[in-house]
Amino acid sequence: MFTNLVTIVVVPRERFSHSERSLANIYEHTTCPFKLIYVSAGAPAPIQRHLERESQERGFQLIRAPHYLSPNKARNLGIHEIDTKYVVFLDNDALVMSGWLEALVQCAEETGAWVVGPLYFIGEFERQIVHMAGGVVHTKEQEGKRILYEEQYHFNTPLADVRVPLRRQTCGHLEFHCMLVRTDVFERLGPLDEGLLSVHEHIDFCLTVRNAGGSVYLEPKAVTTYVPPPPCKWWDLPFFMLRWSEDWNLATARHFNEKWGVSSVLHISDKSNSTLEDTIIRFARGHRHLMTGLRVSESDDDRPELPLEQAELMVAMFQSVDRDCFDLTLTTDGESVIQSASGLSPQALLERLPRMLQEAEEKDLNVTVRPLSQERPHEPALVRVDDLDSEKLRNVQPYAFLTLETQPQRYQCWLAVDKGNWRSAATLRRLAAPWEGASSNSSARLAGSKNVSQKYRHLDGSSHRVRLVEACTGLLNTIGQLESKGVLPYLGHSLIY
């Protein structure tokens, strides 16, 4: 039954550490024949090696891209390769229950639906927590603005508390955790909108389908779940922070709102009076902070070793404390600028890093980065403390979200400090060196790159390499905390970003 009808396209959602389990689960619990296309964009080396082995053994198509991709862009790569009647999009953190694919296809065959989705759980199946059972969107005029409201039926409700029978029915939208689509829909409507980098892509697609006369169905006989973090691996952080970056989120919301002629998208449960900022933007900001507290240390068995790994992790650390705009520079030993790029987004920075690091290696150059303030209300101050010896490091490091060894046995700590009140702001101004007076030192050496200064050369003539010693995502301090712990004296003549 349903032979050669379906291609499953798996794409990265927000991390990679769940990929092995998810892939094994698909093959274990899917009895309906299917083809599989796996898009591994930016997968870390251990995951990429596993996917390559599995692709050879199981015979599925593996598409590798050199950079991290937004989910819609990754899905479009898969769409180009499909030759079956249906495609099922699955995120790489999704799990399925036996019979799921048969139920989705049967619903599509019997109803003529363009799009079919399952009953979505969240977390492990055993918890039986409904993430959504379909949803609806509607618009409302509010304070002279057109607002789109989103509702997910039975959102985050224990299945035992769902009092109405779940049945096959049409609905307003589904989610891309798992979604079956007639392949010819893309011939009619074109590819998925790649202007939607991080959010709203499911609403956009379902609205487009319904506006074109297609139907969207919930089929609760099909059951899937997705498992959000934590836990995670350190190599999940660069993509996770990019996926939920303020840059991607704001660009996506603006694109969606302009496309659909609305001022904002709010969840039906959002009782705030604000019509200026999407609920999903606040969600994404909070979701990014799910990683807070993940610690990476040089003493870990599994730690970033390669220069590019350390550089990407350093960028992710800045994003974890709400910095997502950067300057990137190549300089000589004498600090002469060879190449520079200003105001880079996280995506642009990550795409430039491999080339920059390679050129620096070949030409014996420094690579420096500077995180830029966007002056957003929630943004903490970043305090950079340089030239710490081992004794001073022990006092400062517990409060740093990032620690680097920039010179042999000399360390640099980065602290994120809440500047939300006048006392904090005044204290920071008093302790830190003025920005203008420190312009020559305002860019920091990039983790993983070389410090090409002649005075730090090793005996064999090689350069000292800037080493990421420790990182702790999202670690935020208050002036009161630092004062009570006796840390403030170590912040004198530091730099504030």
C-alpha positions in Angstrom: 0.0 0.0 0.0 1.2 3.5 -0.8 4.3 2.2 -2.6 6.6 5.0 -3.8 4.2 7.7 -2.8 6.2 9.5 -0.2 9.6 11.2 0.2 10.6 12.3 3.7 12.8 15.4 3.9 14.6 15.9 7.2 16.1 19.3 7.9 17.9 20.8 10.9 15.5 22.7 13.2 17.7 24.3 15.8 20.4 21.8 16.8 22.1 18.6 15.8 22.6 16.5 18.9 19.2 14.8 18.5 19.8 13.8 14.9 21.1 10.2 15.4 18.1 9.3 17.6 15.6 10.9 15.3 16.9 9.2 12.2 16.9 5.8 13.9 13.4 6.4 15.1 12.1 7.1 11.6 13.4 3.7 10.3 12.3 1.8 13.4 8.7 3.1 13.4 7.9 3.7 9.7 6.5 0.6 8.0 5.0 2.4 5.0 7.5 2.5 2.0 9.3 5.8 1.7 12.3 7.6 0.2 14.4 9.8 2.4 16.3 13.0 1.7 18.4 14.3 4.6 19.7 17.9 4.5 22.7 18.2 6.9 23.5 21.8 6.5 26.3 22.8 8.8 26.2 19.6 10.8 29.2 19.2 13.1 31.8 16.6 12.2 30.6 13.7 14.4 27.0 14.0 13.1 28.1 14.4 9.5 30.2 11.2 9.8 27.2 9.4 11.2 24.9 10.6 8.5 27.3 9.6 5.8 27.6 6.1 7.2 23.8 5.8 7.6 23.3 7.1 4.1 25.6 4.4 2.6 24.0 1.6 4.6 20.3 2.7 4.3 20.5 4.2 0.8 19.0 7.6 1.5 20.1 10.8 -0.2 22.3 13.1 1.9 22.5 16.8 0.9 25.3 18.6 2.5 25.6 22.4 2.5 28.7 24.3 3.7 26.9 26.8 5.9 24.0 26.7 8.3 20.7 27.1 6.5 17.3 28.4 7.6 14.8 25.6 7.8 12.8 26.8 4.7 16.0 27.0 2.6 17.0 23.5 3.7 13.5 22.3 2.8 13.7 23.8 -0.6 16.9 21.9 -1.3 15.0 18.7 -0.6 11.9 19.8 -2.7 14.2 20.1 -5.8 15.0 16.4 -5.5 11.5 14.9 -5.0 9.8 12.7 -7.6 7.0 11.2 -5.5 3.3 12.3 -5.1 3.8 13.5 -1.5 6.6 15.0 0.6 6.7 14.8 4.4 8.8 17.5 6.1 10.4 16.3 9.4 12.6 18.3 11.7 15.7 16.6 12.9 14.5 16.6 16.5 11.2 14.9 15.7 10.1 11.4 16.8 7.3 9.3 15.2 4.9 6.6 16.4 4.1 3.5 14.4 1.5 4.0 11.8 2.1 7.7 11.5 3.0 7.8 7.8 0.2 5.5 6.7 -2.3 7.7 8.6 -1.1 10.9 7.0 -1.1 9.5 3.4 -4.5 7.9 3.9 -6.0 11.2 5.0 -4.5 12.9 2.0 -5.8 10.2 -0.4 -9.3 10.2 1.1 -9.8 13.9 1.4 -7.7 15.4 -1.4 -6.0 17.6 1.2 -3.0 19.6 0.0 -1.5 19.5 3.5 -1.9 17.0 6.4 -0.4 17.1 9.8 -0.4 14.8 12.9 -1.2 15.2 16.5 1.9 16.9 17.8 3.3 16.1 21.2 6.2 18.0 22.9 8.9 16.2 24.8 9.1 12.4 25.3 6.1 10.4 24.2 5.7 9.1 27.7 4.8 12.6 29.0 1.7 12.7 26.7 1.8 16.5 26.4 0.0 17.9 23.4 1.9 20.6 21.7 -0.9 21.3 19.2 -3.8 19.5 17.4 -4.0 21.9 14.5 -4.6 25.6 14.8 -6.3 28.6 13.4 -5.3 32.2 12.6 -7.6 35.2 12.3 -7.1 39.0 12.0 -8.5 41.7 14.1 -8.4 45.5 14.0 -6.9 46.8 17.2 -5.9 50.4 18.0 -6.1 51.1 14.3 -3.7 48.3 13.4 -4.4 44.9 11.7 -3.2 42.1 14.0 -3.0 38.5 13.1 -3.8 36.2 16.0 -2.5 32.6 16.1 -4.1 29.8 18.1 -2.8 26.3 18.6 -5.5 23.9 19.7 -4.9 22.2 23.1 -1.5 23.9 23.3 0.8 22.3 25.9 -2.2 20.4 27.4 -1.8 16.9 28.9 -3.6 14.4 26.7 -5.6 13.2 29.6 -7.1 16.7 30.0 -8.3 17.0 26.4 -12.0 16.5 26.9 -13.2 16.7 23.2 -12.6 13.7 20.9 -9.7 14.3 18.5 -10.8 13.6 15.0 -9.8 14.2 11.4 -10.8 17.8 10.5 -9.8 20.8 8.5 -7.8 23.5 10.3 -6.1 26.8 9.7 -2.5 25.8 10.1 -0.1 23.0 11.1 3.6 23.1 12.0 6.7 21.9 10.2 7.8 19.6 13.0 6.0 17.1 10.8 3.9 18.0 7.7 2.8 16.1 4.6 2.3 18.1 1.4 1.2 17.2 -2.1 4.3 17.7 -4.2 2.4 19.3 -7.0 1.5 22.1 -4.6 5.0 23.5 -5.1 4.5 23.5 -8.9 1.4 25.7 -8.3 2.7 27.9 -5.5 6.5 27.9 -6.0 9.0 27.1 -3.3 8.8 27.9 0.4 9.5 31.5 1.3 13.2 31.8 2.2 12.6 35.3 3.5 11.2 33.6 6.6 14.4 32.6 8.4 13.2 31.5 11.8 9.5 31.9 12.6 6.0 32.1 11.0 7.0 29.8 8.1 4.2 27.3 8.9 1.6 30.0 9.1 2.8 31.6 5.9 2.6 28.3 4.0 -0.8 27.2 5.3 -2.3 30.6 4.6 -0.8 30.5 1.0 -2.3 27.0 0.5 -5.7 28.0 1.8 -5.8 31.2 -0.3 -5.1 29.1 -3.4 -8.1 26.9 -2.6 -6.3 24.0 -1.0 -7.3 22.3 2.3 -5.3 21.7 5.4 -6.2 18.7 7.6 -5.4 17.4 11.0 -5.1 13.6 11.2 -4.8 12.6 14.9 -4.3 9.0 14.1 -0.8 10.0 13.2 1.2 11.0 16.3 4.6 12.6 16.4 6.6 14.6 18.9 9.6 16.9 19.0 12.1 17.1 21.8 13.3 20.6 22.6 16.5 21.3 24.4 18.2 21.1 26.9 20.3 19.0 27.0 22.6 20.0 24.2 26.2 19.6 23.0 28.5 22.6 22.7 28.5 22.1 18.9 24.8 22.8 18.9 25.3 26.4 20.0 26.4 28.2 16.9 23.4 27.1 14.9 21.0 27.4 17.8 22.0 31.0 18.4 21.8 31.8 14.7 18.4 30.2 14.4 16.9 32.3 17.2 19.1 35.3 16.7 17.5 38.7 17.0 18.7 39.4 13.4 16.8 36.4 11.9 13.8 36.9 14.1 13.3 40.6 13.4 14.0 40.2 9.6 11.5 37.3 9.5 8.7 39.2 11.4 9.1 42.3 9.2 9.0 40.2 6.0 5.9 38.3 7.1 4.1 41.3 8.4 4.7 43.2 5.2 3.8 40.2 3.0 0.4 39.7 4.8 -0.4 43.3 5.6 -0.4 43.0 9.4 1.3 45.0 12.1 2.2 42.0 14.2 1.4 38.4 15.0 0.2 37.6 18.5 -0.6 34.4 20.1 -4.2 34.1 21.2 -3.1 33.9 24.9 -1.0 37.1 24.6 -2.8 39.6 26.9 -0.2 42.4 26.6 -1.3 45.7 25.2 1.7 45.8 22.9 0.8 45.6 19.2 4.3 46.7 18.2 6.3 43.5 18.8 5.2 40.0 17.7 4.6 37.4 20.4 6.9 35.1 18.5 9.8 37.6 18.8 9.5 37.6 22.6 9.2 33.8 22.4 12.3 33.5 20.3 14.3 35.7 22.6 13.2 33.6 25.5 13.8 30.4 23.7 17.4 31.5 22.9 17.9 31.7 26.7 17.0 28.0 27.1 20.7 27.4 26.6 21.7 29.6 29.6 24.1 27.7 31.9 25.6 25.3 29.3 29.2 25.3 30.3 32.1 24.4 28.0 35.5 23.9 29.6 39.0 22.9 28.3 38.9 20.0 30.8 35.9 18.4 29.1 36.6 15.2 27.1 34.4 16.6 24.3 35.5 20.1 23.7 36.1 22.4 20.7 39.6 21.8 19.3 39.7 23.1 15.8 40.2 26.9 15.2 36.9 27.2 13.4 35.1 25.4 16.2 36.5 27.7 18.8 35.7 30.8 16.7 32.1 29.8 16.0 31.6 29.0 19.7 33.0 32.5 20.7 30.4 34.1 18.4 27.7 32.0 19.9 28.7 33.1 23.4 28.2 36.7 22.3 24.8 35.9 21.0 23.9 34.1 24.2 24.1 37.5 25.9 22.2 39.3 23.2 24.9 40.6 20.9 24.3 39.9 17.2 26.2 42.5 15.2 30.0 42.4 14.7 33.1 43.9 13.1 35.7 41.4 11.8 39.2 42.4 10.9 42.5 40.9 9.7 45.6 42.7 10.9 49.4 42.4 10.9 51.7 42.0 13.9 51.9 45.8 13.8 48.1 46.2 13.8 47.9 47.4 10.2 44.5 46.5 8.8 44.6 44.1 5.9 40.9 43.4 5.6 37.9 44.4 7.5 34.1 44.1 7.5 31.7 46.1 9.6 28.3 45.6 11.1 28.1 41.9 10.2 25.1 39.9 11.1 25.7 36.5 12.8 25.0 34.7 9.5 27.4 36.9 7.5 30.1 36.5 10.2 29.8 32.8 10.3 30.0 32.5 6.6 33.2 34.7 6.5 35.0 33.0 9.3 36.4 30.0 7.4 38.0 32.2 4.7 39.3 34.7 7.2 40.9 32.0 9.4 42.5 30.3 6.4 43.9 33.6 5.1 45.2 34.4 8.5 46.9 31.0 8.7 48.5 31.4 5.3 49.7 35.0 5.7 50.5 35.0 9.4 47.8 37.5 10.4 45.7 38.2 13.4 41.9 37.9 13.3 39.9 40.2 15.6 36.2 40.6 16.3 34.3 43.3 18.0 30.7 42.8 19.2 28.6 45.9 18.6 25.9 47.3 20.8 22.5 47.8 19.2 21.2 49.8 22.2 18.2 47.5 22.7 16.4 47.7 26.0 17.2 44.2 27.1 20.8 44.3 26.1 23.4 43.9 28.9 26.8 45.7 29.0 29.7 43.5 28.0 32.8 44.1 30.1 36.2 42.8 28.8 38.9 42.3 31.3 42.4 41.9 29.9 45.8 40.6 30.9 44.7 38.5 33.9 47.3 36.2 35.5 46.3 32.8 36.9 45.6 34.2 40.4 43.3 37.0 39.2 41.7 34.7 36.7 40.4 32.5 39.6 38.5 35.5 41.0 37.0 36.7 37.8 36.4 33.6 35.7 33.3 32.3 37.7 31.4 35.4 36.5 32.6 35.3 32.9 30.5 34.0 30.0 33.8 33.7 28.0 37.4 33.2 29.0 40.3 33.2 26.5 44.0 32.7 26.8 45.3 35.4 24.5 49.0 35.2 25.5 50.9 32.5 27.2 49.5 32.3 30.7 47.6 35.6 30.3 43.9 35.6 30.1 40.9 37.7 29.0 37.5 37.4 30.6 34.2 38.7 29.2 31.4 39.5 31.7 27.8 40.4 30.9 26.4 42.9 33.3 22.8 44.1 33.7 22.7 47.8 33.1 19.0 48.3 33.8 19.3 50.9 36.5 21.2 54.1 37.0 23.5 52.7 39.7 24.7 49.9 37.4 25.3 52.3 34.5 27.2 54.8 36.7 29.4 52.1 38.3 30.3 50.7 34.9 31.2 54.1 33.6 33.4 54.7 36.6 35.2 51.4 36.4 35.8 51.0 32.7 38.2 52.8 30.5 36.5 55.3 28.1 35.7 53.7 24.7 37.4 56.5 22.8 40.6 56.1 24.7 40.8 52.4 24.0 40.0 52.4 20.2 43.2 50.6 19.3 42.3 47.7 21.7 38.5 47.6 21.1 38.6 44.5 18.8 39.4 41.2 20.5 41.5 38.4 19.2 39.3 35.7 17.8 39.3 32.3 19.6 41.2 29.7 17.6 43.2 32.3 15.6 46.9 33.0 16.0 48.4 35.8 18.1 51.2 36.6 15.6 53.1 39.0 17.9 56.8 38.2 17.7 57.2 38.3 21.4 54.9 35.4 21.9 56.5 33.1 19.4 57.3 29.6 20.5 60.8 28.2 20.3 60.0 26.5 17.0 58.9 29.8 15.5 55.2 29.1 15.5 52.7 31.7 16.8 50.7 31.4 20.1 47.1 30.4 19.4 44.3 32.2 21.1 42.6 29.5 23.1 39.0 29.2 24.4 39.4 28.2 28.0 35.9 28.2 29.2 32.4 29.5 28.2 29.1 29.6 30.0 26.1 30.6 27.9 24.0 33.5 28.9 25.7 34.1 32.2 24.5 37.5 33.4 25.6 39.4 36.5 24.4 42.4 38.4 26.7 45.1 39.9 25.4 44.1 43.3 26.5 40.5 42.8 29.9 41.5 41.6 30.3 44.0 44.4 29.3 41.4 47.1 31.8 38.8 45.6 34.7 41.3 45.6 35.0 41.3 41.8 34.6 45.0 41.0 38.2 45.9 41.7 39.3 43.5 38.9 37.1 45.4 36.4 39.1 48.7 36.6 40.3 49.9 33.2 38.3 47.3 31.4 36.5 47.9 28.2 32.7 48.2 27.9 30.8 47.2 24.8 
